Amino acid sequence: MDSLTHLDWTLVRNFLAVAEAGSLSAAARQLRVSQPTLGRQMKQIEQDLGVTLFLRQPRGLALSEAGRTMLPAARRMQEAMSEIALTVAGRDTEARGPVRITASEVVAQQILPPILGQLRRCHPEITLDLTASDSSDNLLFREADIAIRMYRPTQLEVVTRKLGDMQLAVCAAESYLQDRPMPHQPQDLLDQDHALVGYDQSELILRGMRDLGWPATRDWFATRCDAQNTYWELIKSGCGIGFGQRWLIDQTPEVRRLDLGLEVPALPVWLATPQALRNIPRISTVWQVLESGLRPFIS
């Protein structure tokens, strides 16, 4: 009983991460700790509780019966700790302190650096953490304070604002088009035997192409990569025809926008933050700077 009274919240939090990720390696990446450290922590919590929480499987870890029993209580504990953190944060009265921002890889690398540079010059007492990720961080668990999303967040107790739409277009590098016929309609991509650049595991582009009426399959893509910034570099390097954000195409001289007579769906751009944080000075300051800085890239 004494060990339960003094159970370390960090161990419980990390137990949840391993339980939800299904492996030490995936949870370690999420928590930004080393896998051996996380492994030692899981042994520690098992020792403190006197039970086995995980069973090893060929492709990771599975919860034992004791682990499954503990999971709901651990989640309630996480919610309580998140509520405490939000309550304490809400008492801030000055625009100072840390703000964690999460954004997609392309937005984080291509758009945010000059915006955040200006923010730091104007508000040096605000420190910034930027997470460049295409996964969805949980705002209510303080994995991020402000999120830039390409979809409307649906969590309760989260304040959202749509800034506009980021237009997409079909494009290719001048080096790719140099010795190939110029496509003018979707069918030309197949009839002229063009190479396409797509995603690997993600089906986002495939679904988009199918929504446009193309019976696309993974085999249509001669080059595949899920990392968005690398995907863009592949297009720039002449690997084939792909999709890009219009502002990025227009500011890249070596890439040309292609008019195939298609209306490519746009990406909505949303800002989101927990309702409990919205009016904290440092959060509202960063929110306003992001809102202003992102507007030139959307319509």
C-alpha positions in Angstrom: 0.0 0.0 0.0 2.8 2.4 0.8 4.3 1.9 -2.7 0.9 2.9 -4.2 0.7 6.0 -2.0 4.1 7.2 -3.4 3.6 6.0 -7.0 5.4 8.4 -9.3 3.1 10.2 -11.8 5.9 10.1 -14.4 5.9 6.3 -14.3 2.1 6.2 -14.7 2.3 8.7 -17.6 4.9 6.6 -19.3 3.0 3.4 -18.6 0.1 5.0 -20.5 2.3 5.9 -23.4 3.7 2.4 -23.7 0.2 0.9 -23.4 -1.2 3.1 -26.1 1.8 2.9 -28.5 2.2 -0.9 -28.1 6.0 -0.8 -28.0 8.8 0.7 -26.0 10.4 2.2 -29.1 7.3 4.0 -30.3 6.5 5.3 -26.8 10.1 6.4 -26.3 9.9 8.5 -29.5 6.7 10.1 -28.3 8.0 10.9 -24.8 11.5 11.9 -26.2 13.4 9.6 -23.9 15.7 6.7 -24.7 14.2 3.2 -25.0 16.5 1.7 -22.3 15.4 4.5 -19.9 11.8 3.8 -20.6 12.3 0.0 -20.2 13.8 0.6 -16.8 10.9 2.7 -15.8 8.4 0.0 -16.8 10.3 -2.5 -14.7 10.3 0.0 -11.8 6.5 0.5 -11.9 6.0 -3.2 -12.1 8.3 -3.6 -9.1 6.5 -0.9 -7.1 3.1 -2.4 -7.8 4.2 -6.0 -7.5 2.5 -7.1 -10.8 3.4 -7.7 -14.4 1.9 -5.0 -16.6 3.1 -6.0 -20.0 3.5 -9.3 -22.0 6.1 -9.5 -24.7 4.9 -10.4 -28.2 6.7 -10.8 -31.5 5.7 -7.2 -32.6 5.8 -5.3 -29.4 4.1 -5.4 -26.0 0.6 -6.3 -24.9 -1.1 -5.4 -21.6 -1.4 -8.2 -19.1 -4.7 -8.6 -17.2 -3.2 -6.4 -14.4 -2.2 -3.8 -17.0 -5.7 -3.8 -18.6 -7.2 -3.4 -15.1 -4.9 -0.5 -14.3 -5.4 1.4 -17.6 -8.8 3.2 -16.9 -7.5 4.5 -13.5 -4.2 5.6 -15.1 -6.2 7.6 -17.7 -8.3 9.2 -15.0 -5.1 10.2 -13.3 -3.8 11.7 -16.5 -6.9 13.7 -16.9 -6.6 15.0 -13.3 -3.0 16.0 -13.8 -3.9 17.7 -17.1 -6.7 19.6 -15.3 -4.2 20.7 -12.6 -1.7 21.9 -15.2 -4.4 23.9 -17.0 -5.7 25.4 -13.8 -2.2 26.5 -12.7 -1.4 27.9 -16.2 -4.6 29.9 -16.2 -3.3 32.0 -13.3 -0.5 33.6 -15.4 -0.9 37.3 -15.8 2.1 38.3 -17.9 3.2 37.4 -21.5 6.2 35.4 -20.3 7.1 31.7 -20.1 7.0 28.7 -22.4 4.5 28.0 -25.3 4.6 24.7 -27.2 3.4 24.9 -30.8 2.6 21.9 -33.0 2.3 22.1 -36.8 2.7 19.9 -39.8 6.3 19.3 -41.1 5.8 21.7 -44.1 4.3 24.5 -42.1 6.9 24.1 -39.3 9.9 24.2 -41.7 8.7 26.4 -44.5 6.5 29.0 -42.9 6.9 29.3 -39.1 10.7 30.1 -38.6 10.5 33.8 -39.7 7.1 34.2 -37.9 8.6 32.8 -34.7 11.8 34.8 -35.2 9.7 38.0 -35.2 7.8 36.8 -32.2 11.0 36.3 -30.2 12.3 39.7 -31.2 9.1 41.4 -30.0 8.5 39.1 -27.0 11.8 37.8 -25.7 10.3 36.7 -22.4 8.2 34.1 -24.2 10.1 30.8 -24.9 9.0 28.5 -27.7 8.9 24.8 -28.3 8.0 23.8 -31.9 6.9 20.2 -32.7 7.1 19.5 -36.4 4.7 16.5 -36.8 1.9 15.3 -39.0 0.4 13.4 -36.0 -2.3 14.9 -33.8 -1.0 16.0 -30.4 -3.5 16.1 -27.6 -4.1 19.7 -26.6 -6.0 18.8 -23.4 -3.1 16.7 -22.2 -0.7 19.6 -22.8 1.2 17.9 -25.5 0.9 21.3 -27.2 -0.5 24.7 -26.2 -1.4 25.9 -29.7 -1.9 23.6 -32.7 -2.0 24.6 -36.3 -4.2 22.0 -37.9 -5.2 21.2 -41.5 -8.6 20.0 -40.3 -11.2 21.2 -37.8 -10.4 20.0 -34.3 -13.3 18.3 -32.6 -12.2 17.9 -29.0 -14.5 19.5 -26.4 -13.1 22.4 -24.4 -10.8 23.4 -27.2 -11.1 26.9 -28.8 -10.7 26.9 -32.6 -10.6 29.5 -35.3 -10.4 28.8 -39.1 -8.0 31.2 -40.7 -8.8 30.2 -44.3 -7.8 27.6 -46.9 -4.3 26.7 -48.2 -4.6 26.1 -51.9 -3.0 23.0 -53.5 -2.0 22.4 -57.1 -0.5 19.8 -59.4 3.2 20.6 -60.1 6.5 19.3 -61.4 10.1 20.5 -61.7 11.3 22.2 -64.8 14.1 19.6 -65.0 11.4 16.8 -65.2 9.4 18.6 -67.8 12.3 19.5 -70.0 12.3 16.4 -72.2 8.7 15.3 -71.7 5.4 16.4 -73.2 3.4 18.9 -71.2 0.2 17.4 -69.7 -2.9 19.5 -70.2 -5.6 17.1 -68.7 -5.6 14.3 -66.2 -5.6 11.6 -68.9 -2.3 12.9 -70.3 -0.6 11.7 -67.1 -1.4 8.1 -68.2 -1.3 8.5 -72.0 2.1 10.3 -71.9 3.5 7.8 -69.4 4.4 10.5 -66.8 6.1 9.5 -63.5 4.1 10.4 -60.4 5.3 11.2 -56.9 3.1 10.0 -54.0 3.0 8.9 -50.4 4.2 5.5 -49.2 2.1 4.3 -46.3 -0.3 7.2 -46.1 -3.3 7.0 -48.5 -4.0 10.8 -48.3 -3.0 11.5 -51.9 -4.6 8.3 -53.2 -7.9 9.2 -51.5 -7.7 12.7 -53.0 -7.0 11.4 -56.5 -9.9 9.0 -56.2 -12.2 11.8 -55.0 -11.2 13.6 -58.3 -12.4 10.6 -60.3 -9.0 8.9 -60.9 -8.9 5.2 -60.2 -5.4 5.6 -58.6 -3.5 2.8 -56.9 -0.2 2.8 -55.1 1.5 1.4 -58.2 0.8 4.6 -60.0 3.6 6.3 -58.1 7.1 5.9 -59.3 8.5 7.5 -56.2 6.9 7.4 -52.8 7.6 9.1 -49.4 5.4 10.0 -46.5 7.7 12.7 -45.0 6.2 16.0 -46.5 9.4 18.0 -46.7 11.3 15.1 -48.3 8.3 14.6 -50.6 8.7 18.3 -51.8 12.4 17.9 -52.3 11.7 14.8 -54.5 9.4 16.9 -56.7 12.0 19.8 -56.8 14.7 17.2 -57.9 12.6 16.1 -60.9 11.3 12.7 -59.7 7.9 13.3 -61.2 4.6 15.1 -61.1 3.0 15.6 -57.7 1.0 17.9 -55.5 2.2 21.0 -53.6 0.9 24.0 -51.7 0.5 26.9 -54.2 2.5 29.4 -52.2 5.3 27.0 -52.0 5.2 26.2 -55.7 5.1 29.9 -56.6 8.1 30.8 -54.5 10.2 27.9 -56.0 11.6 28.9 -59.4 12.5 25.4 -60.4 9.0 24.1 -60.0 6.1 24.9 -62.3 2.4 24.7 -61.5 0.5 22.5 -64.0 -3.0 23.3 -65.2 -4.9 20.1 -65.8 -8.3 21.6 -65.6 -8.7 20.2 -62.1 -10.0 21.8 -58.9 -7.7 20.3 -56.3 -9.3 20.4 -52.8 -7.8 23.0 -50.5 -6.4 22.4 -47.0 -8.3 24.3 -44.3 -6.1 26.0 -41.7 -7.2 26.1 -38.1 -5.7 27.4 -34.9 -6.6 25.5 -31.7 -5.8 25.8 -28.0 -7.5 24.5 -24.8 -10.2 26.9 -23.6 -8.6 27.2 -20.2 -5.4 28.6 -21.9 -6.9 30.9 -24.5 -6.8 34.1 -22.5 -3.5 33.6 -20.8 -1.3 36.5 -22.0 1.6 34.4 -23.4 -0.9 32.1 -25.2 -3.0 34.9 -26.6 0.1 36.8 -27.7 1.5 33.8 -29.7 -2.0 33.1 -31.1 -2.3 36.6 -32.4 1.2 36.5 -34.0 0.5 33.1 -35.6 -2.8 34.3 -36.9 -1.3 37.4 -38.5 1.8 35.6 -39.8 -0.1 32.7 -41.5 -2.6 34.9 -43.4 -0.3 35.6 -46.4 -0.2 31.9 -47.1 -4.0 31.3 -47.2 -7.0 32.6 -48.9 
